[in-house]
Amino acid sequence: MEIILCILKTFLLCAEKIFGLLTGKYTLSEFEIELEKLLKDLGKEICRIVLQELDEKIYKDKKERENWRVVQKNCERTITMKFGM
């Protein structure tokens, strides 16, 4: 559900940018930069939500991690992707 809300919010922001372009508030290059930023942020947020859900699933399902060995505890976990961290 969180992903759907995130997509809808970004869709509305994109529509706002489109209207801004059509009304002369933005130039085409400004619009392109703004749109790229919005879509990159959307990708980053979707990845964050999906990874968080996977993390919870793995944590709750002991059979999934039956032969795993904990190397580090209580440390910050980050992943760098095409969308950023």
Backbone atoms as SQL, in Angstrom:
CREATE TABLE atoms (id INTEGER PRIMARY KEY, chain TEXT, resi INTEGER, resn TEXT, atom TEXT, x REAL, y REAL, z REAL);
INSERT INTO atoms VALUES
  (1, 'A', 1, 'MET', 'N', 0.825, -1.194, 0.000),
  (2, 'A', 1, 'MET', 'CA', 0.000, 0.000, 0.000),
  (3, 'A', 1, 'MET', 'C', 0.869, 1.257, 0.000),
  (4, 'A', 2, 'GLU', 'N', 1.975, 1.193, 0.748),
  (5, 'A', 2, 'GLU', 'CA', 2.880, 2.344, 0.829),
  (6, 'A', 2, 'GLU', 'C', 3.466, 2.673, -0.547),
  (7, 'A', 3, 'ILE', 'N', 3.752, 1.630, -1.326),
  (8, 'A', 3, 'ILE', 'CA', 4.307, 1.841, -2.669),
  (9, 'A', 3, 'ILE', 'C', 3.289, 2.555, -3.556),
  (10, 'A', 4, 'ILE', 'N', 2.036, 2.141, -3.469),
  (11, 'A', 4, 'ILE', 'CA', 0.990, 2.763, -4.292),
  (12, 'A', 4, 'ILE', 'C', 0.847, 4.242, -3.955),
  (13, 'A', 5, 'LEU', 'N', 0.850, 4.569, -2.673),
  (14, 'A', 5, 'LEU', 'CA', 0.755, 5.974, -2.262),
  (15, 'A', 5, 'LEU', 'C', 1.950, 6.779, -2.763),
  (16, 'A', 6, 'CYS', 'N', 3.119, 6.179, -2.708),
  (17, 'A', 6, 'CYS', 'CA', 4.338, 6.837, -3.177),
  (18, 'A', 6, 'CYS', 'C', 4.254, 7.112, -4.683),
  (19, 'A', 7, 'ILE', 'N', 3.771, 6.134, -5.435),
  (20, 'A', 7, 'ILE', 'CA', 3.634, 6.300, -6.887),
  (21, 'A', 7, 'ILE', 'C', 2.603, 7.373, -7.214),
  (22, 'A', 8, 'LEU', 'N', 1.473, 7.362, -6.512),
  (23, 'A', 8, 'LEU', 'CA', 0.432, 8.367, -6.759),
  (24, 'A', 8, 'LEU', 'C', 0.926, 9.776, -6.455),
  (25, 'A', 9, 'LYS', 'N', 1.656, 9.913, -5.361),
  (26, 'A', 9, 'LYS', 'CA', 2.204, 11.225, -4.991),
  (27, 'A', 9, 'LYS', 'C', 3.148, 11.727, -6.088),
  (28, 'A', 10, 'THR', 'N', 4.016, 10.842, -6.566),
  (29, 'A', 10, 'THR', 'CA', 4.957, 11.222, -7.620),
  (30, 'A', 10, 'THR', 'C', 4.222, 11.534, -8.921),
  (31, 'A', 11, 'PHE', 'N', 3.183, 10.767, -9.229),
  (32, 'A', 11, 'PHE', 'CA', 2.393, 11.021, -10.428),
  (33, 'A', 11, 'PHE', 'C', 1.782, 12.424, -10.378),
  (34, 'A', 12, 'LEU', 'N', 1.251, 12.807, -9.224),
  (35, 'A', 12, 'LEU', 'CA', 0.670, 14.149, -9.080),
  (36, 'A', 12, 'LEU', 'C', 1.737, 15.233, -9.228),
  (37, 'A', 13, 'LEU', 'N', 2.917, 14.991, -8.672),
  (38, 'A', 13, 'LEU', 'CA', 4.011, 15.956, -8.818),
  (39, 'A', 13, 'LEU', 'C', 4.451, 16.065, -10.282),
  (40, 'A', 14, 'CYS', 'N', 4.465, 14.935, -10.990),
  (41, 'A', 14, 'CYS', 'CA', 4.808, 14.957, -12.422),
  (42, 'A', 14, 'CYS', 'C', 3.772, 15.749, -13.209),
  (43, 'A', 15, 'ALA', 'N', 2.500, 15.550, -12.885),
  (44, 'A', 15, 'ALA', 'CA', 1.433, 16.297, -13.561),
  (45, 'A', 15, 'ALA', 'C', 1.598, 17.794, -13.318),
  (46, 'A', 16, 'GLU', 'N', 1.975, 18.154, -12.102),
  (47, 'A', 16, 'GLU', 'CA', 2.222, 19.565, -11.770),
  (48, 'A', 16, 'GLU', 'C', 3.356, 20.130, -12.624),
  (49, 'A', 17, 'LYS', 'N', 4.406, 19.350, -12.806),
  (50, 'A', 17, 'LYS', 'CA', 5.543, 19.790, -13.634),
  (51, 'A', 17, 'LYS', 'C', 5.129, 19.921, -15.102),
  (52, 'A', 18, 'ILE', 'N', 4.285, 19.000, -15.570),
  (53, 'A', 18, 'ILE', 'CA', 3.801, 19.070, -16.955),
  (54, 'A', 18, 'ILE', 'C', 3.000, 20.349, -17.170),
  (55, 'A', 19, 'PHE', 'N', 2.094, 20.645, -16.246),
  (56, 'A', 19, 'PHE', 'CA', 1.312, 21.881, -16.357),
  (57, 'A', 19, 'PHE', 'C', 2.215, 23.104, -16.278),
  (58, 'A', 20, 'GLY', 'N', 3.257, 23.019, -15.456),
  (59, 'A', 20, 'GLY', 'CA', 4.226, 24.115, -15.373),
  (60, 'A', 20, 'GLY', 'C', 4.934, 24.343, -16.696),
  (61, 'A', 21, 'LEU', 'N', 5.273, 23.249, -17.370),
  (62, 'A', 21, 'LEU', 'CA', 5.912, 23.358, -18.687),
  (63, 'A', 21, 'LEU', 'C', 4.949, 23.971, -19.705),
  (64, 'A', 22, 'LEU', 'N', 3.719, 23.490, -19.697),
  (65, 'A', 22, 'LEU', 'CA', 2.729, 23.964, -20.671),
  (66, 'A', 22, 'LEU', 'C', 2.329, 25.420, -20.448),
  (67, 'A', 23, 'THR', 'N', 2.418, 25.887, -19.215),
  (68, 'A', 23, 'THR', 'CA', 2.045, 27.279, -18.924),
  (69, 'A', 23, 'THR', 'C', 3.241, 28.226, -18.961),
  (70, 'A', 24, 'GLY', 'N', 4.410, 27.695, -19.262),
  (71, 'A', 24, 'GLY', 'CA', 5.586, 28.543, -19.387),
  (72, 'A', 24, 'GLY', 'C', 6.354, 28.760, -18.099),
  (73, 'A', 25, 'LYS', 'N', 5.977, 28.060, -17.037),
  (74, 'A', 25, 'LYS', 'CA', 6.694, 28.186, -15.764),
  (75, 'A', 25, 'LYS', 'C', 8.096, 27.572, -15.864),
  (76, 'A', 26, 'TYR', 'N', 8.227, 26.519, -16.670),
  (77, 'A', 26, 'TYR', 'CA', 9.501, 25.832, -16.864),
  (78, 'A', 26, 'TYR', 'C', 9.880, 25.845, -18.339),
  (79, 'A', 27, 'THR', 'N', 11.181, 25.826, -18.589),
  (80, 'A', 27, 'THR', 'CA', 11.662, 25.552, -19.946),
  (81, 'A', 27, 'THR', 'C', 11.718, 24.033, -20.093),
  (82, 'A', 28, 'LEU', 'N', 11.921, 23.561, -21.299),
  (83, 'A', 28, 'LEU', 'CA', 11.984, 22.120, -21.529),
  (84, 'A', 28, 'LEU', 'C', 13.139, 21.488, -20.757),
  (85, 'A', 29, 'SER', 'N', 14.292, 22.142, -20.734),
  (86, 'A', 29, 'SER', 'CA', 15.438, 21.562, -20.018),
  (87, 'A', 29, 'SER', 'C', 15.205, 21.567, -18.505),
  (88, 'A', 30, 'GLU', 'N', 14.558, 22.605, -17.974),
  (89, 'A', 30, 'GLU', 'CA', 14.227, 22.629, -16.540),
  (90, 'A', 30, 'GLU', 'C', 13.231, 21.517, -16.206),
  (91, 'A', 31, 'PHE', 'N', 12.261, 21.337, -17.094),
  (92, 'A', 31, 'PHE', 'CA', 11.273, 20.274, -16.912),
  (93, 'A', 31, 'PHE', 'C', 11.952, 18.909, -16.888),
  (94, 'A', 32, 'GLU', 'N', 12.875, 18.702, -17.819),
  (95, 'A', 32, 'GLU', 'CA', 13.586, 17.427, -17.906),
  (96, 'A', 32, 'GLU', 'C', 14.366, 17.148, -16.621),
  (97, 'A', 33, 'ILE', 'N', 15.035, 18.158, -16.093),
  (98, 'A', 33, 'ILE', 'CA', 15.801, 18.008, -14.851),
  (99, 'A', 33, 'ILE', 'C', 14.877, 17.687, -13.683),
  (100, 'A', 34, 'GLU', 'N', 13.766, 18.419, -13.587),
  (101, 'A', 34, 'GLU', 'CA', 12.801, 18.195, -12.504),
  (102, 'A', 34, 'GLU', 'C', 12.187, 16.798, -12.587),
  (103, 'A', 35, 'LEU', 'N', 11.824, 16.381, -13.796),
  (104, 'A', 35, 'LEU', 'CA', 11.223, 15.067, -13.991),
  (105, 'A', 35, 'LEU', 'C', 12.212, 13.959, -13.637),
  (106, 'A', 36, 'GLU', 'N', 13.455, 14.120, -14.057),
  (107, 'A', 36, 'GLU', 'CA', 14.485, 13.126, -13.736),
  (108, 'A', 36, 'GLU', 'C', 14.648, 12.989, -12.227),
  (109, 'A', 37, 'LYS', 'N', 14.664, 14.103, -11.521),
  (110, 'A', 37, 'LYS', 'CA', 14.808, 14.080, -10.062),
  (111, 'A', 37, 'LYS', 'C', 13.623, 13.372, -9.408),
  (112, 'A', 38, 'LEU', 'N', 12.415, 13.696, -9.856),
  (113, 'A', 38, 'LEU', 'CA', 11.221, 13.050, -9.300),
  (114, 'A', 38, 'LEU', 'C', 11.251, 11.538, -9.505),
  (115, 'A', 39, 'LEU', 'N', 11.598, 11.108, -10.710),
  (116, 'A', 39, 'LEU', 'CA', 11.593, 9.681, -11.015),
  (117, 'A', 39, 'LEU', 'C', 12.723, 8.943, -10.306),
  (118, 'A', 40, 'LYS', 'N', 13.858, 9.601, -10.153),
  (119, 'A', 40, 'LYS', 'CA', 14.965, 8.997, -9.414),
  (120, 'A', 40, 'LYS', 'C', 14.584, 8.828, -7.941),
  (121, 'A', 41, 'ASP', 'N', 13.947, 9.845, -7.376),
  (122, 'A', 41, 'ASP', 'CA', 13.488, 9.763, -5.986),
  (123, 'A', 41, 'ASP', 'C', 12.439, 8.667, -5.820),
  (124, 'A', 42, 'LEU', 'N', 11.566, 8.524, -6.811),
  (125, 'A', 42, 'LEU', 'CA', 10.555, 7.468, -6.766),
  (126, 'A', 42, 'LEU', 'C', 11.227, 6.094, -6.768),
  (127, 'A', 43, 'GLY', 'N', 12.188, 5.897, -7.645),
  (128, 'A', 43, 'GLY', 'CA', 12.909, 4.625, -7.696),
  (129, 'A', 43, 'GLY', 'C', 13.600, 4.312, -6.385),
  (130, 'A', 44, 'LYS', 'N', 14.210, 5.322, -5.802),
  (131, 'A', 44, 'LYS', 'CA', 14.900, 5.154, -4.524),
  (132, 'A', 44, 'LYS', 'C', 13.912, 4.755, -3.421),
  (133, 'A', 45, 'GLU', 'N', 12.772, 5.410, -3.387),
  (134, 'A', 45, 'GLU', 'CA', 11.768, 5.134, -2.359),
  (135, 'A', 45, 'GLU', 'C', 11.153, 3.746, -2.531),
  (136, 'A', 46, 'ILE', 'N', 10.885, 3.349, -3.771),
  (137, 'A', 46, 'ILE', 'CA', 10.345, 2.009, -4.016),
  (138, 'A', 46, 'ILE', 'C', 11.351, 0.948, -3.585),
  (139, 'A', 47, 'CYS', 'N', 12.616, 1.128, -3.922),
  (140, 'A', 47, 'CYS', 'CA', 13.652, 0.177, -3.502),
  (141, 'A', 47, 'CYS', 'C', 13.747, 0.105, -1.985),
  (142, 'A', 48, 'ARG', 'N', 13.653, 1.247, -1.314),
  (143, 'A', 48, 'ARG', 'CA', 13.714, 1.273, 0.150),
  (144, 'A', 48, 'ARG', 'C', 12.566, 0.471, 0.754),
  (145, 'A', 49, 'ILE', 'N', 11.365, 0.681, 0.237),
  (146, 'A', 49, 'ILE', 'CA', 10.189, -0.015, 0.765),
  (147, 'A', 49, 'ILE', 'C', 10.303, -1.521, 0.530),
  (148, 'A', 50, 'VAL', 'N', 10.690, -1.915, -0.681),
  (149, 'A', 50, 'VAL', 'CA', 10.805, -3.334, -1.013),
  (150, 'A', 50, 'VAL', 'C', 11.886, -4.003, -0.169),
  (151, 'A', 51, 'LEU', 'N', 13.040, -3.369, -0.026),
  (152, 'A', 51, 'LEU', 'CA', 14.116, -3.948, 0.781),
  (153, 'A', 51, 'LEU', 'C', 13.721, -4.052, 2.248),
  (154, 'A', 52, 'GLN', 'N', 12.989, -3.081, 2.734),
  (155, 'A', 52, 'GLN', 'CA', 12.518, -3.113, 4.119),
  (156, 'A', 52, 'GLN', 'C', 11.558, -4.294, 4.329),
  (157, 'A', 53, 'GLU', 'N', 10.673, -4.516, 3.374),
  (158, 'A', 53, 'GLU', 'CA', 9.739, -5.647, 3.457),
  (159, 'A', 53, 'GLU', 'C', 10.488, -6.978, 3.388),
  (160, 'A', 54, 'LEU', 'N', 11.473, -7.075, 2.494),
  (161, 'A', 54, 'LEU', 'CA', 12.275, -8.300, 2.405),
  (162, 'A', 54, 'LEU', 'C', 13.035, -8.554, 3.700),
  (163, 'A', 55, 'ASP', 'N', 13.574, -7.508, 4.289),
  (164, 'A', 55, 'ASP', 'CA', 14.308, -7.619, 5.542),
  (165, 'A', 55, 'ASP', 'C', 13.402, -8.163, 6.647),
  (166, 'A', 56, 'GLU', 'N', 12.189, -7.631, 6.736),
  (167, 'A', 56, 'GLU', 'CA', 11.240, -8.109, 7.744),
  (168, 'A', 56, 'GLU', 'C', 10.872, -9.566, 7.499),
  (169, 'A', 57, 'LYS', 'N', 10.662, -9.929, 6.236),
  (170, 'A', 57, 'LYS', 'CA', 10.303, -11.305, 5.888),
  (171, 'A', 57, 'LYS', 'C', 11.413, -12.269, 6.292),
  (172, 'A', 58, 'ILE', 'N', 12.644, -11.923, 5.986),
  (173, 'A', 58, 'ILE', 'CA', 13.781, -12.779, 6.330),
  (174, 'A', 58, 'ILE', 'C', 13.927, -12.880, 7.844),
  (175, 'A', 59, 'TYR', 'N', 13.731, -11.770, 8.542),
  (176, 'A', 59, 'TYR', 'CA', 13.858, -11.751, 10.005),
  (177, 'A', 59, 'TYR', 'C', 12.807, -12.651, 10.658),
  (178, 'A', 60, 'LYS', 'N', 11.587, -12.641, 10.130),
  (179, 'A', 60, 'LYS', 'CA', 10.498, -13.414, 10.725),
  (180, 'A', 60, 'LYS', 'C', 10.558, -14.897, 10.361),
  (181, 'A', 61, 'ASP', 'N', 11.084, -15.236, 9.198),
  (182, 'A', 61, 'ASP', 'CA', 11.096, -16.616, 8.713),
  (183, 'A', 61, 'ASP', 'C', 12.412, -17.291, 9.081),
  (184, 'A', 62, 'LYS', 'N', 12.401, -18.049, 10.170),
  (185, 'A', 62, 'LYS', 'CA', 13.632, -18.684, 10.645),
  (186, 'A', 62, 'LYS', 'C', 14.110, -19.801, 9.718),
  (187, 'A', 63, 'LYS', 'N', 13.204, -20.434, 8.996),
  (188, 'A', 63, 'LYS', 'CA', 13.614, -21.486, 8.055),
  (189, 'A', 63, 'LYS', 'C', 14.433, -20.910, 6.907),
  (190, 'A', 64, 'GLU', 'N', 14.087, -19.703, 6.497),
  (191, 'A', 64, 'GLU', 'CA', 14.793, -19.029, 5.400),
  (192, 'A', 64, 'GLU', 'C', 16.273, -18.819, 5.736),
  (193, 'A', 65, 'ARG', 'N', 16.552, -18.563, 6.995),
  (194, 'A', 65, 'ARG', 'CA', 17.931, -18.242, 7.400),
  (195, 'A', 65, 'ARG', 'C', 18.516, -19.305, 8.330),
  (196, 'A', 66, 'GLU', 'N', 18.075, -20.529, 8.151),
  (197, 'A', 66, 'GLU', 'CA', 18.454, -21.629, 9.028),
  (198, 'A', 66, 'GLU', 'C', 19.972, -21.813, 9.164),
  (199, 'A', 67, 'ASN', 'N', 20.706, -21.771, 8.075),
  (200, 'A', 67, 'ASN', 'CA', 22.152, -22.009, 8.113),
  (201, 'A', 67, 'ASN', 'C', 22.977, -20.728, 8.017),
  (202, 'A', 68, 'TRP', 'N', 22.369, -19.614, 8.283),
  (203, 'A', 68, 'TRP', 'CA', 23.082, -18.342, 8.212),
  (204, 'A', 68, 'TRP', 'C', 23.867, -18.103, 9.493),
  (205, 'A', 69, 'ARG', 'N', 24.925, -17.331, 9.366),
  (206, 'A', 69, 'ARG', 'CA', 25.757, -16.977, 10.511),
  (207, 'A', 69, 'ARG', 'C', 25.833, -15.456, 10.587),
  (208, 'A', 70, 'VAL', 'N', 25.546, -14.904, 11.759),
  (209, 'A', 70, 'VAL', 'CA', 25.589, -13.454, 11.943),
  (210, 'A', 70, 'VAL', 'C', 27.044, -13.020, 12.071),
  (211, 'A', 71, 'VAL', 'N', 27.465, -12.087, 11.222),
  (212, 'A', 71, 'VAL', 'CA', 28.838, -11.595, 11.236),
  (213, 'A', 71, 'VAL', 'C', 28.920, -10.307, 12.040),
  (214, 'A', 72, 'GLN', 'N', 27.957, -9.429, 11.855),
  (215, 'A', 72, 'GLN', 'CA', 27.923, -8.161, 12.583),
  (216, 'A', 72, 'GLN', 'C', 26.518, -7.929, 13.109),
  (217, 'A', 73, 'LYS', 'N', 26.447, -7.348, 14.297),
  (218, 'A', 73, 'LYS', 'CA', 25.153, -6.995, 14.872),
  (219, 'A', 73, 'LYS', 'C', 25.115, -5.503, 15.143),
  (220, 'A', 74, 'ASN', 'N', 23.905, -4.982, 15.171),
  (221, 'A', 74, 'ASN', 'CA', 23.671, -3.582, 15.544),
  (222, 'A', 74, 'ASN', 'C', 24.514, -2.588, 14.748),
  (223, 'A', 75, 'CYS', 'N', 24.619, -2.799, 13.458),
  (224, 'A', 75, 'CYS', 'CA', 25.338, -1.845, 12.621),
  (225, 'A', 75, 'CYS', 'C', 24.388, -1.338, 11.534),
  (226, 'A', 76, 'GLU', 'N', 24.657, -0.148, 11.067),
  (227, 'A', 76, 'GLU', 'CA', 23.822, 0.436, 10.024),
  (228, 'A', 76, 'GLU', 'C', 24.064, -0.294, 8.707),
  (229, 'A', 77, 'ARG', 'N', 22.979, -0.623, 8.027),
  (230, 'A', 77, 'ARG', 'CA', 23.086, -1.326, 6.749),
  (231, 'A', 77, 'ARG', 'C', 22.664, -0.375, 5.643),
  (232, 'A', 78, 'THR', 'N', 23.496, -0.249, 4.632),
  (233, 'A', 78, 'THR', 'CA', 23.161, 0.606, 3.495),
  (234, 'A', 78, 'THR', 'C', 23.445, -0.141, 2.200),
  (235, 'A', 79, 'ILE', 'N', 22.701, 0.219, 1.188),
  (236, 'A', 79, 'ILE', 'CA', 22.907, -0.332, -0.153),
  (237, 'A', 79, 'ILE', 'C', 22.944, 0.848, -1.112),
  (238, 'A', 80, 'THR', 'N', 23.944, 0.872, -1.970),
  (239, 'A', 80, 'THR', 'CA', 24.017, 1.915, -2.985),
  (240, 'A', 80, 'THR', 'C', 23.551, 1.317, -4.309),
  (241, 'A', 81, 'MET', 'N', 22.568, 1.980, -4.923),
  (242, 'A', 81, 'MET', 'CA', 21.999, 1.512, -6.181),
  (243, 'A', 81, 'MET', 'C', 22.094, 2.631, -7.209),
  (244, 'A', 82, 'LYS', 'N', 21.593, 2.391, -8.388),
  (245, 'A', 82, 'LYS', 'CA', 21.593, 3.414, -9.436),
  (246, 'A', 82, 'LYS', 'C', 20.859, 4.672, -8.998),
  (247, 'A', 83, 'PHE', 'N', 19.866, 4.513, -8.141),
  (248, 'A', 83, 'PHE', 'CA', 19.081, 5.645, -7.666),
  (249, 'A', 83, 'PHE', 'C', 19.765, 6.397, -6.530),
  (250, 'A', 84, 'GLY', 'N', 20.813, 5.828, -5.968),
  (251, 'A', 84, 'GLY', 'CA', 21.508, 6.426, -4.826),
  (252, 'A', 84, 'GLY', 'C', 21.406, 5.507, -3.622),
  (253, 'A', 85, 'MET', 'N', 21.678, 6.066, -2.444),
  (254, 'A', 85, 'MET', 'CA', 21.611, 5.253, -1.217),
  (255, 'A', 85, 'MET', 'C', 20.223, 5.250, -0.645);
